[in-house]
């Protein structure tokens, strides 16, 4: 993609309204623009990251056996009144009345809506298990929206819901999603840690948050160092024993806890040499809540003995838009963003330092054509702009690879290849640059 055709409205200075790193860099890098308090327009660069995260989340949900649907953003208030949450949810819920005086709401979550759908086709124990997910925009009217997309009012979320005949089967579904989350965050280029959590307004008696470590995290996290080095298991979704072992390994006596769940006990039991104390950012949350919603909303199935029972349920959320900010919080330096390769908006930033020089223009164009032909995503800065501005933008935008074309290198038949994360650079031929990028 040519920079002259691809709008990336970068800023030199930090915006005054931004309080945390990710908010500053997303505004400076031209990923988003604020539309109103806590609501953002996603510009081309940020939208590419958002779609890559969404694709990775979708792929692992599908691999785990979940099936995608799409539910509306606007829901009927009657559903929430039936579940008892319409008043309980509080002022975070955006309530709407349509022209016919029907009470509606902008959905903050979808337990009620999915139950209405499931009640239509789940009639017998033979119809179970089922797991349905969607990726949709949500709205929660935060009192003080802040920190950019990390705590906005409108956000993109993957949420899914499992339906099972009994508690044992429901816990197996929970374990599948537990593994799916470990694998999802690994595929995003992140190390995630499951932390025992409160269920909050969702409800239930078993819940875990998945956090990634970052200095700017919202809460303290305590874990055994071995948890950080533990390899993420393969996709053993159809092996109940293996799933149980995985969950036990990650949630055992030396698993992570936070500053609300007995850190003092954890500190007593885990030696200093093995204990990690850090800050964490929540990026996913899983819940098992039994029949809390299915009983009230009529999701009932017939059993072989002729009885009729409410199904057992769990729900599982990943903050897709929040992950953009969380990744930046965990992956940046003083010059800008450091995108993990799986979610980088482009793999290569190509800069021609002297656009009006015919030899440089020819060399840069040839490099761009070679990268594009090889299937490498590249943003070619072909603007009539100062070299210093182009180099600063490359660092700010944080693509994994930088290829710099200048007159001295062109005269010797080389380009400068830089690895953004390590700062390592080398002068290589264009052919070698392409091979190294493809081999990374």
WOURNOR-V398373 format. One record per pair of residues at least 24 apart in sequence whose C-alpha atoms are under 10 Angstrom apart, sorted by the first residue. I is the first residue (numbers start at 0). J is the second residue. If there is no record, write none. Layout:
# WOURNOR-V398373
{{I;J} {I;J}}
This chain:
# WOURNOR-V398373
{{0;345} {0;348} {0;349} {0;367} {0;371} {0;376} {0;377} {0;378} {0;379} {0;380} {0;381} {1;349} {1;367} {1;377} {1;378} {1;379} {1;380} {1;381} {1;382} {2;348} {2;349} {2;350} {2;377} {2;378} {2;379} {2;380} {2;381} {2;382} {3;378} {3;379} {3;380} {3;381} {3;382} {3;383} {4;379} {4;380} {4;381} {4;382} {5;43} {5;44} {5;378} {5;379} {5;380} {6;30} {6;42} {6;43} {6;44} {7;31} {7;42} {7;43} {7;44} {7;45} {7;392} {7;396} {8;32} {8;42} {8;43} {8;44} {9;392} {9;395} {9;396} {10;392} {10;395} {11;388} {11;391} {11;392} {11;395} {16;145} {16;146} {16;147} {17;145} {17;146} {17;147} {18;145} {18;146} {18;147} {19;145} {19;146} {19;147} {19;149} {19;215} {19;324} {19;328} {20;146} {20;147} {20;215} {20;324} {20;325} {20;327} {20;328} {20;329} {20;331} {20;332} {20;333} {20;335} {20;336} {21;146} {21;147} {21;148} {21;149} {21;215} {21;323} {21;324} {21;325} {21;326} {21;327} {21;328} {21;329} {21;330} {21;331} {21;335} {21;336} {22;145} {22;146} {22;147} {22;148} {22;149} {22;324} {22;327} {22;328} {23;146} {23;147} {23;335} {24;324} {24;327} {24;328} {24;331} {24;334} {24;335} {24;336} {24;395} {24;396} {25;147} {25;148} {25;323} {25;324} {25;327} {25;335} {25;336} {25;395} {25;396} {26;147} {27;335} {27;392} {27;395} {27;396} {28;335} {28;336} {28;392} {28;393} {28;395} {28;396} {28;397} {29;396} {30;323} {30;344} {30;396} {31;147} {31;148} {32;147} {33;147} {33;148} {35;152} {36;140} {36;141} {36;143} {36;144} {36;145} {36;147} {36;151} {36;152} {36;153} {37;138} {37;139} {37;140} {37;141} {37;142} {37;143} {37;144} {37;145} {37;146} {37;147} {37;148} {37;149} {37;150} {37;151} {37;152} {37;153} {37;154} {38;138} {38;144} {38;147} {38;148} {38;150} {38;151} {38;152} {38;153} {38;154} {39;147} {39;148} {39;151} {39;152} {39;153} {39;154} {41;320} {43;344} {44;343} {44;344} {44;345} {44;396} {45;320} {45;323} {45;343} {45;344} {46;320} {46;323} {46;344} {47;342} {47;343} {47;344} {47;345} {48;319} {48;320} {48;322} {48;323} {48;338} {48;341} {48;342} {48;343} {48;344} {48;345} {49;155} {49;319} {49;320} {49;321} {49;322} {49;323} {49;342} {49;343} {49;344} {50;319} {50;320} {50;342} {50;344} {51;187} {51;319} {51;341} {51;342} {51;343} {51;344} {52;183} {52;184} {52;186} {52;187} {52;318} {52;319} {52;320} {52;322} {52;323} {52;341} {52;342} {52;343} {53;134} {53;155} {53;156} {53;157} {53;317} {53;318} {53;319} {53;320} {53;322} {53;342} {54;342} {55;182} {55;183} {55;184} {55;186} {55;187} {55;341} {55;342} {56;134} {56;157} {56;179} {56;180} {56;182} {56;183} {56;184} {56;186} {56;187} {56;317} {56;319} {57;132} {57;133} {57;134} {57;157} {57;183} {58;179} {58;183} {58;186} {59;176} {59;178} {59;179} {59;180} {59;181} {59;182} {59;183} {59;184} {59;186} {59;234} {60;130} {60;131} {60;132} {60;133} {60;157} {60;159} {60;175} {60;176} {60;179} {60;180} {60;182} {60;183} {61;131} {61;132} {61;179} {62;179} {62;234} {62;236} {63;130} {63;172} {63;175} {63;176} {63;178} {63;179} {63;180} {63;234} {63;235} {63;236} {63;237} {64;129} {64;130} {64;131} {64;172} {64;175} {64;176} {64;179} {64;236} {64;237} {65;129} {65;130} {65;131} {65;132} {65;133} {65;159} {65;160} {65;161} {65;172} {65;175} {65;176} {66;129} {66;130} {66;131} {66;132} {66;133} {66;159} {66;160} {67;130} {67;131} {67;132} {67;133} {67;134} {67;159} {68;113} {68;131} {68;132} {68;133} {68;134} {68;135} {68;159} {69;131} {69;132} {69;133} {69;134} {69;135} {70;106} {70;109} {70;112} {70;113} {70;116} {70;132} {70;133} {70;134} {70;135} {70;136} {71;105} {71;106} {71;109} {71;112} {71;135} {71;136} {71;137} {72;104} {72;105} {72;106} {72;107} {72;108} {72;109} {72;135} {72;136} {72;137} {72;138} {73;103} {73;104} {73;105} {73;106} {73;107} {73;112} {73;137} {73;138} {74;102} {74;103} {74;104} {74;105} {74;106} {74;107} {74;108} {74;109} {74;111} {74;112} {75;101} {75;102} {75;103} {75;104} {75;105} {75;106} {75;111} {75;112} {76;101} {76;102} {76;103} {76;104} {76;105} {76;106} {76;111} {77;101} {77;102} {77;103} {77;104} {77;111} {78;103} {78;110} {78;111} {78;112} {78;114} {78;115} {78;295} {78;296} {79;103} {79;104} {79;109} {79;110} {79;111} {79;112} {79;296} {80;111} {81;111} {81;292} {81;295} {81;296} {82;110} {82;111} {82;291} {82;292} {82;293} {82;294} {82;295} {82;296} {83;292} {83;295} {84;111} {84;200} {84;201} {87;200} {88;200} {88;201} {89;140} {90;139} {90;140} {90;141} {90;142} {91;138} {91;139} {91;140} {91;141} {91;142} {91;152} {92;138} {92;139} {92;140} {92;141} {93;138} {93;139} {93;140} {93;141} {94;140} {104;138} {105;136} {105;137} {105;138} {105;139} {105;140} {105;153} {106;135} {106;136} {106;137} {106;138} {106;139} {107;136} {107;137} {107;138} {107;139} {107;140} {107;152} {107;153} {107;154} {107;156} {108;135} {108;136} {108;137} {108;138} {108;139} {108;156} {108;157} {108;158} {108;159} {108;201} {108;314} {108;316} {109;133} {109;135} {109;137} {109;158} {109;159} {109;160} {109;314} {110;158} {110;159} {110;160} {110;201} {110;291} {110;292} {110;293} {110;296} {110;312} {110;313} {110;314} {111;292} {111;293} {111;295} {111;296} {112;296} {113;159} {113;160} {113;161} {113;292} {113;293} {113;296} {113;298} {114;160} {114;162} {114;292} {114;293} {114;294} {114;295} {114;296} {114;297} {114;298} {114;312} {115;293} {115;296} {115;297} {115;298} {116;298} {117;160} {117;162} {117;293} {117;296} {117;297} {117;298} {117;299} {118;293} {118;296} {118;297} {118;298} {118;299} {118;300} {118;310} {119;297} {119;298} {119;299} {120;298} {120;300} {121;162} {121;298} {121;299} {121;300} {121;301} {121;310} {122;298} {122;299} {122;300} {122;301} {122;302} {122;307} {122;310} {123;164} {123;299} {123;300} {123;301} {123;302} {123;303} {123;307} {123;308} {123;310} {124;163} {124;164} {124;165} {124;299} {124;300} {124;301} {124;302} {124;303} {124;307} {124;308} {124;310} {125;164} {125;300} {125;301} {125;302} {125;303} {126;162} {126;163} {126;164} {126;300} {126;301} {127;161} {127;162} {127;163} {127;164} {127;165} {127;168} {127;300} {127;310} {128;161} {128;162} {128;163} {128;164} {128;165} {128;168} {128;169} {128;172} {128;310} {128;311} {129;160} {129;161} {129;162} {129;163} {129;164} {129;172} {129;312} {130;159} {130;160} {130;161} {130;162} {130;163} {130;172} {130;176} {130;312} {130;313} {130;314} {131;158} {131;159} {131;160} {131;161} {131;162} {131;314} {132;157} {132;158} {132;159} {132;160} {132;161} {132;314} {132;315} {132;316} {133;157} {133;158} {133;159} {133;160} {133;316} {134;158} {134;159} {134;316} {134;317} {134;318} {134;319} {135;319} {136;319} {136;320} {146;324} {147;321} {147;324} {148;318} {148;320} {148;321} {148;322} {148;323} {148;324} {148;325} {149;280} {149;281} {149;282} {149;318} {149;320} {149;321} {149;322} {149;323} {149;324} {149;325} {149;328} {150;320} {150;321} {150;324} {151;320} {151;321} {153;320} {154;318} {154;319} {154;320} {154;321} {155;317} {155;318} {155;319} {155;320} {155;321} {155;322} {156;283} {156;316} {156;317} {156;318} {156;319} {156;320} {156;321} {156;322} {157;283} {157;315} {157;316} {157;317} {157;318} {157;319} {157;320} {158;283} {158;284} {158;285} {158;314} {158;315} {158;316} {158;317} {158;318} {158;319} {159;285} {159;313} {159;314} {159;315} {159;316} {159;317} {160;285} {160;286} {160;287} {160;312} {160;313} {160;314} {160;315} {160;316} {161;287} {161;310} {161;311} {161;312} {161;313} {161;314} {161;315} {162;289} {162;290} {162;293} {162;298} {162;309} {162;310} {162;311} {162;312} {162;313} {162;314} {163;289} {163;300} {163;309} {163;310} {163;311} {163;312} {163;313} {164;299} {164;300} {164;301} {164;302} {164;308} {164;309} {164;310} {164;311} {164;312} {165;289} {165;290} {165;308} {165;309} {165;310} {165;311} {165;312} {166;287} {166;288} {166;289} {166;290} {166;310} {166;311} {166;312} {167;311} {168;239} {168;311} {168;312} {169;287} {169;288} {169;289} {169;310} {169;311} {169;312} {169;313} {170;205} {170;243} {170;287} {170;289} {170;311} {170;312} {170;313} {171;236} {171;237} {171;238} {171;239} {171;240} {171;242} {171;243} {172;236} {172;239} {172;242} {172;287} {172;312} {172;313} {172;314} {173;205} {173;206} {173;242} {173;246} {173;285} {173;286} {173;287} {173;312} {173;313} {173;314} {173;315} {174;236} {174;239} {174;241} {174;242} {174;243} {174;244} {174;245} {174;246} {174;247} {174;285} {175;234} {175;235} {175;236} {175;237} {175;238} {175;239} {175;242} {175;243} {175;245} {175;246} {176;236} {176;242} {176;285} {176;286} {176;313} {176;314} {176;315} {176;316} {177;207} {177;208} {177;209} {177;242} {177;245} {177;246} {177;249} {177;284} {177;285} {177;286} {177;315} {178;231} {178;232} {178;233} {178;234} {178;235} {178;236} {178;242} {178;243} {178;245} {178;246} {178;249} {179;232} {179;233} {179;234} {179;235} {179;236} {180;209} {180;282} {180;283} {180;284} {180;285} {180;315} {180;316} {180;317} {181;209} {181;230} {181;231} {181;232} {181;233} {181;249} {182;231} {182;232} {182;233} {182;234} {183;231} {183;317} {184;209} {184;210} {184;211} {184;231} {184;282} {184;283} {184;317} {184;322} {185;230} {185;231} {185;341} {186;339} {186;340} {186;341} {186;342} {187;322} {187;326} {187;338} {187;339} {187;340} {187;341} {187;342} {187;343} {188;326} {188;338} {188;339} {188;340} {188;341} {188;342} {189;326} {189;329} {189;330} {189;339} {189;341} {190;226} {190;227} {190;228} {190;229} {190;230} {190;231} {191;226} {191;227} {191;231} {191;279} {191;280} {191;281} {191;282} {191;283} {192;220} {192;222} {192;226} {192;227} {192;249} {192;250} {192;254} {192;255} {192;256} {192;279} {192;280} {192;281} {193;222} {193;226} {193;246} {193;249} {193;250} {193;254} {193;255} {193;256} {193;281} {193;283} {193;284} {193;285} {194;220} {194;221} {194;222} {194;249} {194;250} {194;254} {194;255} {194;256} {194;257} {194;260} {194;279} {194;281} {194;284} {195;250} {195;254} {195;255} {195;256} {195;257} {195;259} {195;260} {195;284} {195;285} {196;256} {196;257} {196;259} {196;260} {196;284} {196;285} {196;286} {197;259} {197;260} {197;284} {197;286} {198;284} {198;285} {198;286} {198;287} {198;288} {199;286} {201;286} {201;287} {201;288} {201;291} {201;292} {201;313} {201;314} {202;286} {202;287} {202;288} {202;289} {202;291} {202;292} {202;313} {202;314} {203;286} {203;287} {203;288} {203;289} {203;290} {203;291} {203;312} {203;313} {203;314} {204;286} {204;287} {204;288} {204;289} {205;285} {205;286} {205;287} {205;288} {205;289} {205;313} {206;284} {206;285} {206;286} {206;287} {206;288} {206;313} {206;314} {206;315} {207;250} {207;283} {207;284} {207;285} {207;286} {207;287} {207;315} {208;256} {208;280} {208;281} {208;282} {208;283} {208;284} {208;285} {208;286} {208;315} {208;316} {208;317} {209;279} {209;280} {209;281} {209;282} {209;283} {209;284} {209;285} {209;316} {209;317} {210;255} {210;278} {210;279} {210;280} {210;281} {210;282} {210;283} {210;284} {210;325} {211;277} {211;278} {211;279} {211;280} {211;281} {211;282} {211;283} {211;322} {211;325} {211;326} {211;328} {211;329} {212;276} {212;277} {212;278} {212;279} {212;280} {212;281} {212;325} {212;326} {212;328} {212;329} {213;277} {213;278} {213;279} {213;280} {213;325} {213;326} {213;327} {213;328} {213;329} {213;330} {214;277} {214;278} {214;279} {214;280} {214;328} {214;329} {215;277} {215;278} {215;279} {215;280} {215;325} {215;328} {215;329} {216;277} {216;278} {216;279} {216;280} {216;281} {216;325} {216;328} {216;329} {217;278} {217;279} {217;280} {217;281} {218;257} {218;258} {218;259} {218;277} {218;278} {218;279} {218;280} {218;281} {219;256} {219;257} {219;258} {219;259} {219;262} {219;276} {219;277} {219;278} {219;279} {219;280} {220;255} {220;256} {220;257} {220;258} {220;259} {220;260} {220;262} {220;275} {220;276} {220;277} {220;278} {220;279} {220;280} {221;253} {221;254} {221;255} {221;256} {221;257} {221;258} {221;260} {221;261} {221;262} {221;263} {221;265} {221;266} {221;269} {221;274} {221;275} {221;276} {221;277} {221;278} {221;279} {222;253} {222;254} {222;255} {222;256} {222;257} {222;262} {222;265} {222;266} {222;269} {222;273} {222;274} {222;275} {222;276} {222;277} {223;252} {223;253} {223;254} {223;255} {223;256} {223;265} {223;266} {223;269} {223;270} {223;271} {223;272} {223;273} {223;274} {223;275} {223;276} {224;253} {224;254} {224;255} {224;269} {224;271} {224;272} {224;273} {224;274} {224;275} {224;276} {225;253} {225;254} {225;273} {225;274} {225;275} {226;250} {226;253} {226;254} {226;255} {226;273} {226;274} {226;275} {227;255} {227;275} {279;325} {279;329} {280;321} {280;322} {280;324} {280;325} {280;326} {280;328} {280;329} {281;317} {281;318} {281;321} {281;322} {281;325} {282;316} {282;317} {282;318} {282;319} {282;320} {282;321} {282;322} {282;323} {282;324} {282;325} {282;326} {283;315} {283;316} {283;317} {283;318} {283;319} {283;321} {283;322} {284;314} {284;315} {284;316} {284;317} {284;318} {285;313} {285;314} {285;315} {285;316} {285;317} {286;312} {286;313} {286;314} {286;315} {286;316} {287;311} {287;312} {287;313} {287;314} {287;315} {288;312} {288;313} {288;314} {289;313} {327;397} {330;397} {330;420} {331;395} {331;397} {331;420} {332;394} {332;395} {332;397} {332;420} {333;394} {333;395} {334;391} {334;392} {334;393} {334;394} {334;395} {334;396} {334;397} {335;391} {335;392} {335;393} {335;394} {335;395} {335;396} {335;397} {335;398} {335;419} {336;393} {336;394} {336;395} {336;396} {336;397} {336;398} {336;399} {336;419} {336;420} {337;394} {337;395} {337;396} {337;397} {337;398} {337;399} {337;419} {337;420} {337;421} {338;396} {338;397} {338;398} {338;399} {338;419} {338;420} {339;397} {339;398} {339;399} {339;420} {340;398} {340;399} {340;400} {340;439} {341;399} {342;398} {343;376} {343;396} {343;397} {343;398} {343;399} {344;376} {344;377} {344;378} {344;396} {344;397} {344;398} {344;399} {345;375} {345;376} {345;377} {345;378} {345;396} {345;397} {345;398} {345;399} {345;400} {346;375} {346;376} {346;377} {346;378} {346;397} {346;398} {346;399} {346;400} {346;401} {346;436} {346;437} {347;375} {347;376} {347;377} {347;378} {347;379} {347;393} {347;397} {347;398} {347;399} {347;400} {347;401} {347;402} {347;416} {347;417} {347;418} {347;419} {347;436} {348;376} {348;377} {348;378} {348;379} {348;380} {348;389} {348;390} {348;392} {348;393} {348;394} {348;396} {348;397} {348;398} {348;399} {348;400} {348;401} {348;402} {348;403} {348;417} {348;419} {349;377} {349;378} {349;379} {349;380} {349;381} {349;389} {349;390} {349;393} {349;398} {349;400} {349;401} {349;402} {349;403} {349;404} {349;415} {349;416} {350;378} {350;379} {350;380} {350;381} {350;382} {350;386} {350;389} {350;390} {350;392} {350;393} {350;401} {350;402} {350;403} {350;404} {350;405} {350;415} {351;379} {351;380} {351;381} {351;382} {351;383} {351;384} {351;385} {351;386} {351;389} {351;390} {351;402} {351;403} {351;404} {351;405} {351;406} {352;380} {352;381} {352;382} {352;383} {352;384} {352;385} {352;386} {352;387} {352;388} {352;389} {352;390} {352;403} {352;404} {352;405} {352;406} {353;381} {353;382} {353;383} {353;384} {353;385} {353;386} {353;404} {353;405} {353;406} {354;380} {354;381} {354;382} {354;383} {354;384} {354;385} {354;386} {354;404} {354;405} {354;406} {355;381} {355;382} {355;383} {355;384} {356;405} {356;406} {357;406} {358;404} {358;405} {358;406} {358;409} {358;410} {359;404} {359;405} {359;406} {359;407} {359;408} {359;409} {359;410} {360;404} {360;405} {360;406} {360;409} {361;409} {362;404} {362;405} {362;406} {362;408} {362;409} {362;412} {362;413} {362;414} {362;429} {363;402} {363;403} {363;404} {363;405} {363;409} {363;414} {363;429} {364;404} {365;429} {366;402} {366;404} {366;414} {366;429} {366;430} {366;432} {366;433} {367;402} {367;429} {369;429} {369;430} {369;433} {370;429} {370;430} {370;432} {370;433} {370;434} {370;436} {370;437} {373;433} {373;434} {373;437} {374;437} {375;433} {375;436} {375;437} {377;401} {377;402} {393;419} {394;419} {394;420} {399;436} {399;439} {400;424} {400;432} {400;435} {400;436} {400;439} {401;432} {401;436} {402;426} {402;427} {402;429} {402;432} {402;433} {402;436} {404;429}}
